[in-house]
Structure formats: C-alpha cells, structure tokens
Amino acid sequence: MHILMTGANGFIGQHLVSTLMEQGHQITACVRNTSTYISNIETIETIETIETIETIECNYNKDIHIKDWIPRLKNIDVVVNAVGIIKETKIQKFSLVHRDTPIALFKACEKVGIKKVIQISALGADDSAFSQYHLSKKSADDFLKTLDLDWIIVMPSIVYGPNAKSMSLFIEMAALPVTPVIDAGEQNIQPIHINDVCTAISKIISGNPITKKSIALVGPTPITMKELTLKLKEWLGLTTNKLINIPRKIAITLARFAQIMPNNIISTESIKMLIKGNTGDVTLFTSVFGFIPISLEQSLRQSPARQADRWHAKLTLLRPLLKFSIAFIWIYTGIISLFVYPIESSFHLLYQVGITHPLNLIALYTMGIVDLIIGFTVLLNYHVKMIGSIQIILILGYTTLISIFLAEQWIHPFGPISKNIPLIISILIMISLEDK
C-alpha cells in the first residue's frame, strides 16, 4: 500500500511510519519541515529505510483548502491523519490543526476516491467533550462520518512508550521526593502502549474488514493516577512513596501559571481533562484486532528503568529551576550595577582595570544593560545555545580581567570569582538539557 501520513514527525506518527515500512508499505510523510524530518526520526535505524520515505512539506495552519491536498493524493491508497498538538501556541491552533486542515484533507480524499482513511482522534472526543482539544478533534470526526469513504476513527487514550510526552511528565512527577496528585489521585486513565496502537492501525491497513467505526484504543484496565504514580516510583527504584493531595482548584490555578512557560504541555484544560478521567471499553478493541493490549504494569516489568531514565526523570523538572537561577544571576547583577551599587564604587573598580572617565560611565551602563538582556533572553528560552555561549565568553572575559588587575579577589573569603567556575558548568548543563 502507498500511505500518506500526516503528522509523521509526531510521537505516534514516527512509530507508525517505522512499523508500516517494516511491513513493506510505501510511505509519503507530510511534515512541517522536510529538511529536518529525517534527522528527527528516532525509531528508524537504517539509512536504506530512511531513503525510501517520500516527504511533503505541509503547513497544517494554512493547508485548509481541498486544492492544497488533491495534488498530494496522487497514487495514494490509504490516508492516515496522525497530526495533532497537545497545547495551542501563537501559531498552532486546535481549530486549524485538528479541524479545518483534516476536513480539507477528507474532502480531497472523497473527491479523488481514496480507498481508506484512518483518523487518529482522541478518547474523549465525544458528546461529553468540553475542552477545545477534544471538541476540535470531534468536529473533524463528525465531518468524516458524513462522507462516502471507507473510514475508521481510532480514539487512543494516553499513549505511552519511548519519547511519549504525557507519560514522560508523569515519570518526572513521580521522581519528585513528594509527588503532588489532584485531590486524592482517584482520576482514572487507561493508557495504551505505542506498539499496540501501531499494531492495531497496521491491521486496519492490511485488510481488516471493519469499516465506518469508531474504536477506542485503550489498555486492558483503568488505573488511577495515584496507582500510576506509585508504580512509576517503584519502576524508578525510589524508596519514597510520599504523595501530597492538591485540591483541584489549586491545581487549575497552578496550571494557569505553568502554561505560560515554553515547551510545557500542562494547561488548565489538560488538568480539567485529567480530572474528568480518560477510560474506555477494551472489548471492541480485542474483538476487532484479535489481541489484548499489554498492561502498563507488564510493560514496566519488561522494560526496567535504566540509570539514564532515572537521571532524565530527576533532571527534567530541575531544568526550569536551573534556567531561572542563571537568569536571576544576570538580571540581579544588572539591577544592582545600574541602580543600587554606589556609582563611585563602580568607577573605582573600573579604574583598577584601566577604564577611566569618560569610558567608565559607558562601560558601567553597557555591562549593566548587557546583563539584563542576557538574563531575560535566558528566561524567555531564546536561542539557548547561542546565548549560553555568549555567557561563557563574557564570564571568561570578566574572570581574565579580574585575575590580571584584581587578583586578590581570588582569595576573597566570599569567593566572588571562584563562583564563576560552577556558574560556567551550570550554563553548560543548561545547554545540554536543551539539546533535543
């Protein structure tokens, strides 16, 4: 089969591409940036396999017309719509990515006579939906059901496996010495492993006779968030099982602040969806696909946590704190230099390194403003590698000048210069943690 895959660079898309290519299918991958797509595929191992993938550059925020998709459907047998976002951004909107673009794609499929369309929706995109995430998915699902196509809508619960964002967040939370859970942690979810998702979808493509059905893709049994957290703590080998109950109103308020942070998947809507729960009936899944999906507990047993897993879980939540502390040093230093520290004392220090009037005033304000700019760029996550390199160069420059002209600072009891060493290491760690 020749398969057009939207969202091919996403978590489900990457794994699905790998599975389908191993089964001999030809893949045309729709991605936002074709130049970086291949390097981002982590589930495909051989260059020979990678080179057989045809790529098409698509903009899911703009390709909302039939004419955008008809040329891309030439010689296509099956379309799999795996595009999706967890959280809206300034340029990515649920209404476009989940609704308008898929609807345009589905219309084009009907027009050119595509044999089969598989829509990867989400569990909860039904009549009880209230979040923009689920409502936008439901809109596309409902439209697809009106078309004269061989369609299947699969509705995954939380999907876990290598590089899954949602489960990674749960693991990171479990790694905390004391893990917060909403209310008493009794919210039910029914996670499914990515391998089972890929197996189910590949069976649909390979000739499973089911058609015009919506199927929940869920694990064998529900699990509460409290149970999940304790199992993940055990998996990580942690000796503490301490949990703290956070009232839902406070959790929603905290999420409101968390959602403004870059690269963060927590939002008020995600918290409300978690409170609602995310479960389904596995009966149809097992009868249609002929197997029982693996349980989370069994999956954890089969894949024991490595040291790298423990480090990743513990370091990821420390990353924003590390970034904030580095930003704080620069911003605090800039404010003190410009507005608090006596200007005469600053001029005296500059005089000792050979900077005199009128350059001392220019140097003082230039360095103070640069400190503030660096601090805010770090805080805003702007060009982390470049700004990190600039910080290290500046620190080395300051340290060299002070070592030459104010060498006595090295034996100061408060260590104002020796602290530059751990600061440089901290910046290098920040750069490494941002290198994805």
N, C-alpha and C positions, 0 to 999 in steps of 0.2 A: 504494500500500500504506500501511496505517496501522501504524507500527512503534513498539513500546515499547522504549526504550533505557535499560538500567540503566548506571550509571557514565557518564552523559552528560557529566559535568563533568571526566572524566579526559582524559588525553592522547589516547588512541585514540578515546574517546567524542566529544570535541569535534570532531575532524576528521571522524569518521564522520557525525555529525549534519549538518555542513556539506555533505558530499558527497551524502548521501541527500536532503537538502532541495533541493539544486540539481537533482536528478533528478525532483523533483516528489512525493516521498513525504511523508506526514504523520507528524510525529514527536511522540511523547509521551515526554518526558525525565524519568527518575527521578533525582533528585538529593537530597543531604542537606539543602540549604538553598535553597529556591526564590527567596528574596529576593535572594540574591547570585549566582544562577546566570547570569542574562543578562549581567551586567556582566563575568563571568569568561570569556565565550565570545570568544575572540580570533580565531577562524577564520571567523566570520560577520560580514559587513561592513555589511549594510543593516538599518535598523530594521524595514522591511517584512517581511524574512525572519525576524528575531528574534521579531516579534509573532505569527507563525503557530505558534510552538512552544508546545505544551501541557506544563506541568510538573507533576510529582507529587513531593511530599516523601516520601522513603523513608529509613528508618534500617536500614542493612544489618547492624547489630549486633543488631537486635531483630526485624526482619520475617522470622522463621524459621518461620512457620506458613502453611499454604495460605490460610487466611482473610484473611491480610494482603494477598495478591496477587490473589485472584479478582476483587474489585471493580475493580482497576486494569486488568484484561484485557478489559473491555467494548469491543467493536468493534475489537479489535486483530487484525491479520492475521499479523504477524511479531514475534517477541521476539528481541532481541539482548542478550545478557548480556555487557556490557563492564566490569563492576565488578571492581576489583582493587586491591590495595595491594602495594607493594614491600617494606614493612617493617612489622612489628607495632608498635602503640603500646599504651598502657594501655587505650584504649577501642576500638581496632580490632584484631581478631584474625583470623588466617587461617581458623581453624575456623568462624567465623561468616560473614565476608565472602566467602570463596571456596567454602565447602562448604554450611553449613546454609541460608543465605539463598537461594543458587541452587537448591538441591534443593527448597525450598519453592516457589520460582517455577516450576520444571519440573513439579512435581506439579500446580500450579494450571493450567499450560498444558495438560496432558493432560486435566484434569477439564473444562475449558471448550472444548476442541477447537481450540486454536491451530494454524494451518496449518503454520508453520515456526518452529523455534527454532535460533538460532545462538549457540553457546557459544564465547566468546573465551577460550581456555585459555592454555597456555604451552608452548613447546617444552621438552621435558624432563619433562613431566608424564606419565611412562610407567612401565613396570615397573622402570626404573633409578632412579627418583626417590628422593631421600633427604632433601631439605630440606622443612621444613614448608610453604614456599611451593608447591612442586611437588606435594607429597602432598595438600594441601588442594584444589588445582586438579584433581588426578587423581580424588579422591573424587567431586566434582561431575560430572566427565566420565563416570566409570564408571556413576553412577546414571542420567544422561541416556540412556546407551546401552540401559538396560533398559526404557525407556518406549516406548509405541506412539505415537511422534511422528515428524514429518519433521524430523530433527535433523541439524545439521552442526557439527562441532567443529573450529575453526581454532586452530592452535598456533603463534603468532608466536615467532620468535627475538627478539633485541633489536631494537626498533622505533626508528628514528631519524627526525628531522625537526624542524620548529620546536617548541621547548619540550619536547623529549624529555629526561627527567631522566637516564637512563642515559648517552646519548651526550653530554649536556652535561658530565657528570662526566668522561668520557674526554677531552673537549676541554680542560677545565680542568686535568686532569693533564698533558696534552700541552703546555700553556702554561708549565709549570714549566721553569726553566733546566735542571734534571736531573730526568727523569721516572722514577719507580720502576715496574718491571714485576715480576710474580711469577715467580720462578725465572728462566728465560731469555726469558719472554714468548712461549712457544710455544703457549699455550692458543688453541684455535680457536673463533671465533664466526662467525655468518653473518647479519649484520644486514640488515634489510629496511626500505625507506623507507615512511613512513606513507601516502603516496599509493598505493603498490602494495597495502598492506593494505586501504585503503578501496575501491580498485577491485575487489579480489577479493571482498570481502564484498558490495559492491553488485551484483556479477554473480550471487552466490548468491540475493540477494533478488529480483533482476529476472527470475528464471526459469531459472537454470542447473539442469539436471535432476539433478545429483548430490545424493544424499541418504544419510544414515546412514553418513557417512565422517568420518575424522579426517584433516585436511590440514595439513602443516607449511607455515607461511608464512615462507619464508627467502629471503635474497638468492641471486644466481646461483652464488656460490662462497664457500667459507670464507676467512677472513682471520685471521692470528694477532694477538694483542694487540700484539706488537712491531711488526708491519707496520702495524696500525691507528694506533698512537701516532706512528710516523714519518710516515704520510700526513697525520695531523691537524696535526703540527708544520709540515709543508710547506704545508698549507692555510692555516695561520695566518701564514705568511710568516716563520717563525722560522729563524734561521741556525744555531742549535744543535740537534744531534740526539742529545744526550747522554742515555743511559739508564743506570739502575742496577738491578742484579738484586737482588731481595729474596726470600730463601728463604720458601717458603710458610708455614712455621711462624711466622716473624716476622710475615708479612703477616696471618695469622689473629689473632695476639696484638694487633697494632696495631688491627685491625678491632674487637676486643673493647672497646677503649677508645673508638674512634671512634663506635661505635653508641650510646653514651650521650649524644652531642651531639644537640641538637634539629635538626630539618629535615635530617637526614643519612640518606642511603639506603644507606650502607655498613654491613654487618654481617658477622659471622663466616660466616653462611650464604651471603651473596652472594659472598664471597670463595671459599668452597668450591665454589659453583656455577660460578664463573668458572674455577677450576682444572679442574673436570670438563670444561668446554667446552660449547658450545651450537651444534650444527650439525644439519642435516637434508638430506634428498634433495629437490631442487627439481623433480624430474621430474614428480611428480604435480601440483604447482602449475601448471607450464606446460601440461600436457595438459588439465587441468580448466578453467583460466581463459584459455588461449589467448594468453598473452604471457609474456615473460621479464622478471622484476623487474629494476629498474635496479641496477647495481653501486654500491657505496659510492664507488669512485674516480670513476665517471662523475657521480654526484650531487654530489660535491665540486667537480668541474670546472664543472658547470652553475651552482653557487651559490658563487662566490668569496667568501672571508671579507671582511667589511667591518671598518672600524675599530671599530665597536660590538661586533662579535664578538670582536675581539682584547681590547678593554677588559673585556668581560664575562668572558672566559676567565681573564684575569690577576687581575681584582679578586675574583672569587667565592671563590677559595681564600684570599685575603687577608682576607676578611670576618671569619672567626672569630678571626684574629690581631688584627685591629683591635678587635673586641669585647673580646677578652681583655685587650688592653693598656689600654683605657679602664676596664674593671672593675678591673684591677690598680691603677691610679692611685687610685681611690676606696677600695678595700679597704686598700691600703698606707697611705694617708693616715689612714684611720680607726684602724688599729692603732697607727701612730706617735703620733697625737694622744692616744689613750686610755691607751696602756701604755708608751710608750718616751720620748717627749719630756718633759723636766722640767716638772712642773706649774706651778712658779713662773714659768718662762719663758713658758708659755702664758698665764698670768694677766697677765704684763707686756704681752704683745701685745694681749690683750683690753682692758687698761686704756688702751692708746693709742688704741683706737677707742671709748672711753667706756663699756665694760662693766666694772663693778666688783662687789665682793662684796655680796650672795651670788649675783648673777646670773651671775658669771663661771664658777662651777662648773657651773651649769645649762647655760650656753651651750657650755662646753667638751665636756661629755658628750653634749649633744644633737647638736652638729655631728659629733662622732666617730661616734655611732650612725647618724646620717643617712648619713654617708659609707659606712659598712659596708653599710647597707641598699641604697643605690644601687648599690654595687659588685656585690653578689650578685644584685640584680634584673637588671642588665646581663648578668651571667654566665649567668643562667638564661633569658635571652631573654624576659623578662616585660614585656609592653606597651612595646615598644621606642620607639614614637613618644612616648608619654606620659612615660616615664622620661627619654628623651633631652631632651625639652622642659624637664623639671624640672632636669636637669643644667645646661642652658644658663642658665636663670634663676638658679640658685644661683651659677654661676660669674660671671655678670654682676653679681650682688649682691655677692659677695665682692670682685670687682675694683673695683667702685664705692666700697665702704667703704675698701678699702686705698688707692685713689687719693686719697681725701679725707684720711684720717688718717695714712697711711703712704706718702706719695707718693715717698719716697726709694727704695722697693722697685722702682720703675720703672727706676732706674739701677743696680740691684744687678748685679754682674758675672755672676752665675749666672742672671739673668733669671727669678726665681720668678713674676713677674706676667705678663711678656710671653709666657710659655709658655701662658697661658690662651687666647691667640688661636688657635694651631694646635690646641689641645685642643677648642675650640668647633667649628672646621672639621671635625675628626675625628668629632665627635659628629654633625654634620650629614651627613657622608658615611655614617656607620653607619645613620642613619635612612633615608637614600636607598636604601642597599643592601638594607634590609629591606622597602622599599615594593614589594610584588609585585602 
